[in-house]
Amino acid sequence: MTSPSVGGPLRWTLAAPLLAFLVLLSTWAAHEHWAVLSLIAISLVGAVIAAVHHAEVVAHKVGEPFGSLVLAVAVTVIEVALIVTLMSSGGKDTSTYARDTVFAAVMICLNGIVGLSLLVGAARHRLASFNASGTGSALATVITLASITMVLPRFTTSAPGGAFTTSQLAFAAVASLFLYALFVFTQTVRHRTFFLPVRSDEYGRMTGLMDLEDQDGDGYADPPTARQAWTSAVLLVVSLISVVGLAKLLSPTIESGVESLGFPQAVVGVVIALLVLSPETVAAARNAHRDRTQISLNLAYGSAMASIGLTIPTIAIAMIWIEGPLDLGLEATQMVLLAMSVTVSILTVVSGRAKTLHGGLHLALLAAFLFVSVQP
């Protein structure tokens, strides 16, 4: 795989996170004017694109499948920070904010990132190929995590509505952390080869592992130097901090815009999830275009896993000082959408190869989710 160049691209990817961070500092106290909000939005987009670049540099240095974890965990930090910040602010409907944001992230990962990746990969290479064993275990982990944390509380009887009791929430948090840690061990140590990009024949059947030294097939392998990797790691952190802060500054505008349009408050969680997952979406689509669909799926399912496995335990701890209830149980419509997504995902993954149709099916489910979020 060719490393990102040190010339032109590095100049703008160095400037974008630093400028975004300066905009964050200079507008933190006063950001109500439309011109300032426009500047914040532009800076946010620049920081997101820069985050993708620097995450790919770090990922190239550490190799797969470790690289896929870099962006997944980093972006989850954004999600956790936004949820805790907005819940602690005591705004409207904070009891369901964590559920709505996490569920939106799961739906975007299962259907948006996966659907776009399969559509791009299959359209360019006729069939998108991946290792069904590794991808299937990732999907199974996501299904288990979602069921324990967001389906189960709707059917428990010890607490009203869709809430957990304190002990039930503690169990869900510990189980989430355990499953996430167990999967990371499986992906990076015990069965690492199941999550590496694969070669395939003309029928999309896996024939072996792709050459990790030249995954894009251009004949060049120029991994970044240690200095470049550390520079990108620092700039990735700066980019992600900027994204967190700038998204926080935009969130009141998003909330007021959602309210003025007459949309449900849950749409705020959808918008925030779309923002924080945009780096992974771009990175997944780029990998699918290069015939590395396995990395795209690692990003998608890894992000869904991290969104649940790291967010729910953090929220559980935060509830010690955050006042008010925490409603994690999905509504009936959300559970139907999750069941449909799980069914289609299983049928997509089981064969280890996908057509453009599979990508279209997942994108249709994402569109259905977005539509019913706006008009329940």
C-alpha positions in Angstrom: 0.0 0.0 0.0 1.4 3.4 -0.9 1.7 5.8 2.0 0.1 9.2 1.8 2.5 11.7 0.3 4.5 14.0 2.4 4.2 17.0 0.0 0.9 18.7 -0.9 -1.5 16.5 1.0 0.4 16.8 4.2 0.4 20.6 4.0 -3.4 20.9 3.9 -3.8 18.0 6.4 -1.5 19.8 8.7 -3.3 23.1 8.3 -6.9 21.8 8.5 -6.7 20.3 12.0 -4.7 23.3 13.4 -7.1 25.8 11.8 -10.1 23.9 13.1 -8.6 23.9 16.6 -8.0 27.6 16.4 -11.6 28.2 15.2 -12.8 26.1 18.2 -10.8 28.1 20.7 -11.7 31.5 19.2 -15.5 30.8 18.8 -16.1 28.8 22.0 -17.4 31.8 24.0 -19.4 33.4 21.2 -20.7 31.6 18.2 -24.3 32.7 17.7 -23.8 34.7 14.5 -24.6 32.9 11.2 -21.2 33.8 9.7 -19.4 32.3 12.7 -21.6 29.1 12.5 -20.8 28.8 8.8 -17.1 29.1 9.6 -17.5 26.4 12.3 -19.3 24.1 9.8 -16.5 24.5 7.2 -13.9 23.9 9.8 -15.7 20.8 11.0 -15.7 19.3 7.4 -12.0 20.1 7.1 -11.2 18.4 10.4 -13.2 15.3 9.4 -11.4 14.9 6.1 -8.0 15.5 7.8 -8.9 12.9 10.4 -9.5 10.3 7.6 -6.1 11.1 6.1 -4.1 10.8 9.4 -6.0 7.7 10.5 -5.0 6.0 7.3 -1.4 7.0 7.8 -1.4 5.5 11.3 -3.3 2.5 10.1 -0.7 1.9 7.3 2.1 2.0 9.9 0.6 -0.4 12.4 -0.9 -2.7 9.7 -4.2 -4.6 9.5 -6.3 -5.4 11.3 -4.9 -3.0 14.0 -5.4 -0.1 11.6 -9.1 -0.6 11.4 -9.3 -0.2 15.2 -7.6 3.2 15.2 -10.4 5.1 13.5 -13.2 3.0 15.1 -12.1 3.7 18.6 -11.1 7.3 17.9 -14.5 8.2 16.5 -16.2 6.5 19.4 -14.4 8.9 21.7 -16.2 11.7 19.8 -19.6 10.0 20.2 -19.1 9.4 24.0 -18.0 12.9 24.6 -20.9 14.4 22.8 -23.5 12.2 24.5 -22.1 12.8 28.0 -21.8 16.6 27.3 -25.4 16.9 26.0 -26.9 14.7 28.6 -25.2 16.6 31.4 -26.5 19.9 30.0 -29.9 18.8 31.1 -31.7 19.6 27.8 -34.9 18.3 26.4 -35.4 14.5 26.2 -31.9 13.7 27.5 -33.2 10.3 28.9 -33.3 8.8 25.4 -30.4 10.8 23.9 -27.8 8.0 24.4 -30.1 5.3 23.0 -31.1 7.4 19.9 -27.4 8.3 19.1 -26.1 4.8 19.6 -28.9 3.2 17.7 -28.4 5.7 14.9 -24.7 4.9 14.8 -25.4 1.1 14.6 -27.9 1.6 11.8 -25.5 3.9 9.9 -22.7 1.3 10.3 -24.8 -1.8 9.5 -26.5 -0.2 6.5 -24.8 3.0 5.5 -21.1 2.2 5.7 -21.6 -1.5 4.7 -24.1 -0.6 1.9 -21.9 2.1 0.4 -18.8 0.0 0.6 -20.4 -3.0 -1.1 -22.0 -0.8 -3.8 -18.6 0.9 -4.5 -16.6 -2.3 -4.4 -19.0 -4.4 -6.5 -19.6 -1.6 -9.0 -15.8 -1.3 -9.6 -14.7 -4.9 -9.3 -17.9 -6.7 -10.3 -18.0 -8.6 -6.9 -16.9 -7.4 -3.5 -15.1 -10.3 -1.7 -14.3 -10.7 2.0 -13.6 -13.4 4.6 -17.0 -14.6 5.8 -15.5 -16.2 8.9 -14.1 -13.0 10.3 -16.9 -10.7 9.1 -19.5 -13.1 10.4 -18.0 -13.1 13.9 -17.9 -9.3 13.9 -21.6 -9.2 12.9 -22.5 -11.7 15.6 -20.8 -9.6 18.2 -22.7 -6.5 17.1 -26.0 -8.3 17.2 -25.3 -9.6 20.7 -24.2 -6.2 22.0 -27.3 -4.5 20.5 -29.6 -7.1 21.9 -28.3 -6.9 25.5 -28.1 -3.2 25.7 -31.0 -1.9 23.6 -33.5 -4.7 23.1 -33.4 -6.4 26.5 -34.3 -3.3 28.6 -37.6 -3.0 26.7 -38.7 -6.4 28.1 -37.3 -6.3 31.6 -39.9 -5.6 34.4 -37.8 -4.4 37.3 -37.7 -0.8 36.0 -40.4 1.2 34.2 -40.4 1.8 30.5 -37.2 1.0 28.6 -34.8 1.6 31.6 -32.5 -0.7 33.4 -32.1 -0.9 37.2 -28.7 0.0 38.5 -27.6 -3.6 38.8 -29.0 -4.4 35.3 -27.1 -1.4 33.8 -23.9 -2.5 35.5 -24.3 -6.0 34.1 -24.9 -4.6 30.6 -21.9 -2.4 30.9 -19.6 -5.2 32.1 -20.9 -7.6 29.4 -20.4 -4.9 26.7 -16.8 -4.3 27.7 -16.1 -8.1 28.0 -17.5 -8.8 24.5 -15.7 -5.9 22.9 -12.4 -6.9 24.5 -12.9 -10.5 23.5 -13.5 -9.5 19.9 -10.5 -7.2 19.8 -8.4 -10.1 21.1 -9.9 -12.4 18.4 -9.3 -9.9 15.6 -5.8 -8.8 16.5 -4.2 -11.9 18.2 -6.0 -15.3 18.0 -7.5 -15.1 14.5 -5.9 -12.1 12.9 -5.8 -13.6 9.4 -9.6 -13.8 9.3 -9.7 -10.0 9.1 -7.1 -9.3 6.5 -8.0 -8.3 2.9 -8.5 -11.3 0.5 -7.7 -12.1 -3.1 -10.5 -13.6 -5.2 -11.2 -15.3 -8.5 -13.5 -14.0 -11.3 -16.5 -15.4 -9.4 -15.6 -13.5 -6.2 -14.5 -16.7 -4.3 -11.7 -16.2 -1.9 -8.4 -17.6 -3.1 -6.0 -16.3 -0.4 -4.8 -13.3 1.5 -3.9 -10.1 -0.3 -0.3 -9.0 -0.2 -0.2 -6.7 2.7 2.9 -4.9 1.4 1.0 -3.9 -1.8 -2.7 -3.9 -1.1 -3.6 -1.4 -3.8 -1.8 -3.5 -6.4 0.3 -0.6 -7.8 3.6 -2.3 -7.2 4.8 0.1 -4.6 5.1 -0.3 -0.8 6.1 2.9 1.0 5.0 2.7 4.6 5.3 6.0 6.5 8.3 6.6 8.7 8.0 6.5 12.4 8.2 10.3 12.5 5.4 10.6 9.9 3.2 8.1 11.8 3.7 10.0 15.1 3.0 13.3 13.5 -0.2 11.9 12.0 -1.2 10.4 15.4 -0.9 13.8 17.1 -2.8 15.5 14.2 -5.4 12.8 14.4 -6.0 13.6 18.1 -6.1 17.3 17.3 -8.6 16.7 14.5 -10.8 14.5 16.7 -10.8 17.1 19.5 -11.7 19.7 17.0 -14.6 17.6 15.6 -15.9 17.0 19.1 -15.8 20.7 20.1 -17.1 22.1 16.8 -19.9 19.5 16.7 -20.8 20.6 20.2 -20.9 24.2 19.2 -23.2 23.3 16.2 -25.5 21.1 18.3 -27.7 23.9 19.6 -28.2 25.1 16.1 -29.0 21.5 15.0 -31.5 21.1 17.9 -33.2 24.4 17.1 -33.3 23.6 13.4 -34.8 20.2 14.2 -37.4 21.7 16.4 -38.3 24.5 14.0 -38.9 21.9 11.3 -41.2 20.0 13.6 -39.0 16.8 13.5 -38.8 14.5 16.6 -35.9 15.2 19.0 -34.4 11.8 18.1 -33.3 13.4 14.8 -30.6 15.3 16.7 -29.0 12.0 17.6 -29.2 10.9 14.0 -27.5 14.1 12.8 -24.7 13.8 15.4 -24.1 10.2 14.5 -23.9 11.1 10.8 -21.3 13.8 11.7 -19.1 11.6 13.9 -19.2 8.6 11.5 -18.3 10.6 8.4 -14.5 9.9 8.7 -15.2 6.1 8.8 -17.6 6.3 5.9 -15.1 8.1 3.7 -12.3 5.7 4.7 -14.5 2.6 4.1 -15.6 3.8 0.7 -12.0 4.5 -0.4 -10.9 1.0 0.7 -13.8 -0.6 -1.1 -12.8 1.3 -4.3 -9.3 -0.2 -3.9 -10.8 -3.8 -3.6 -10.1 -4.0 0.1 -13.7 -4.6 1.1 -12.6 -6.6 4.2 -11.1 -3.4 5.7 -14.3 -1.5 4.9 -16.3 -4.1 6.8 -13.8 -4.1 9.6 -14.4 -0.4 9.9 -18.2 -0.7 9.7 -18.7 -3.5 12.2 -15.9 -2.4 14.4 -17.4 1.1 14.7 -20.8 -0.4 15.5 -19.2 -2.6 18.1 -17.2 0.3 19.6 -20.3 2.5 19.6 -22.1 0.1 21.9 -19.2 -1.7 23.7 -17.5 1.5 24.8 -20.3 4.0 24.9 -22.7 2.1 27.1 -20.2 1.4 29.9 -19.1 5.1 29.8 -22.7 6.3 30.0 -23.3 3.9 32.9 -20.4 5.4 34.9 -21.5 8.9 33.9 -25.0 8.3 35.3 -23.4 8.4 38.8 -23.4 12.2 38.5 -25.9 12.9 35.7 -29.4 13.4 37.1 -32.4 11.9 35.5 -33.4 8.5 34.0 -31.6 6.6 31.2 -33.9 5.0 28.7 -32.0 2.5 26.6 -34.9 0.3 25.3 -35.7 0.6 21.6 -39.2 1.5 20.5 -41.2 -0.9 18.4 -40.3 0.7 15.0 -36.6 0.8 15.9 -36.6 -2.9 16.8 -38.3 -3.8 13.5 -35.6 -1.9 11.6 -32.9 -3.6 13.7 -34.4 -7.0 13.0 -34.6 -6.3 9.2 -31.0 -5.0 9.2 -29.7 -8.1 11.1 -31.5 -10.4 8.7 -30.2 -8.7 5.6 -26.7 -8.5 7.1 -26.6 -12.2 7.8 -27.6 -13.0 4.2 -25.0 -10.6 2.9 -22.1 -11.9 5.0 -22.7 -15.7 4.8 -21.4 -16.2 1.2 -18.2 -14.0 1.6 -19.0 -12.1 -1.6 -21.5 -9.4 -2.5 -23.1 -7.8 -5.6 -24.2 -4.3 -6.1 -27.7 -5.5 -5.1 -26.5 -6.2 -1.6 -25.2 -2.7 -1.3 -28.5 -1.3 -2.6 -30.5 -3.4 0.0 -28.5 -2.0 2.9 -28.8 1.6 1.6 -32.5 1.2 1.2 -32.7 0.1 4.9 -30.7 3.2 5.9 -33.1 5.4 3.9 -36.0 3.8 5.6 -34.4 4.4 9.0 -33.7 8.1 8.2 -37.2 8.6 6.8 -39.1 7.1 9.8 -36.7 9.1 12.1 -38.0 12.3 10.5 -41.6 11.0 10.2 -42.3 8.3 12.7 
